[in-house]
Amino acid sequence: MGHIIIENLKKEFIDRRRASRTKGNSNRFGARVIILDGIDLEFDEGEMVCVLGPSGCGKSTMLRIIAGFDPPTSGNVLIGGKKISGPSSDNIFVFQHSGLLPWMTVWQNVELGLRNMKDNEEKKEQIQEYIDMVELEEFEDHYPYQLSGGMQRRAELARALAVNPEMLIMDEPFSGLDFLTHMKMREEVVNMHQFIGKTILVVTHDIDDALVMGDRVIVMSKRPSKVKMDRKLDFPHPRNYEKEPDLGKLRDELFLMLGVSYAV
């Protein structure tokens, strides 16, 4: 049995823009829109799972439900055998846009993850350890506006890791980054995962990111969304789809599955 179990997960909402003005019509409050339509998945502890799918299919919604931020319409999410009923410090969500507190330095942002630690000397050592882990030494006293986009993302990772969560959930973690920073951050996440061994769930639109990083790739359909593919990636790191024929074939398959007739 998996560490994370998703059972017949469904999510819908009412689109009030499509409400009928006809008296007595049952849809006068809006049309019912189904986002997730019976999702069944299991994830093992320590896996890095990358979730792909077209825009608006419910990828981020599913991760927010797993994190406890949104309730499902029906179905269950269990982590370690316990039903998720709300957010937990065991499951940290790294949002698509910067979540750093702008009035705090890098050091102070990371310190938030250790705010309950009583031993000040040990706390200082751990803060510095996490800052060093994401290569932000010498930037401890900088504020977010003084950092590049990639450095801000690394600071967010350091703060998330400082909590020592059981699971790290990342929603489009590389969006808005320039090409080289994107590549460096992708490598950083892979190295970090191999080092800490925690469960990591990543929503991405980038097929190459999923193939380079993931232990497993989930592909979701257009809404009402179902699972179209659930594939384990038994390829050693570092990965190169140009030198690994089977990985290259899977890349072509994913492009076709997501509506692109050729890989670039």
ABEGO torsion letter per residue (X at the ends): XBABBBBGBBBBBBBAAABBABBGBAAAAEBBBBABBGBBBBBBBGBBBBBBEBBGAGAAAAAAAAAGABBBABEBBBBGGBBBAEBBAABBBBBABBABBAABBAAAAAAAAAAABABAAAAAAAAAAAAAAAGABGAAABBAAABBAAAAAAAAAAAAAAAGBABBBBBGAABGBBAAAAAAAAAAAAAAAAAAGBBBBBBBABAAAAAAABABBBBBBBOBBBBABBBBBBBBOBBBAAABAAAAAAAAAAAAAAGBABBX
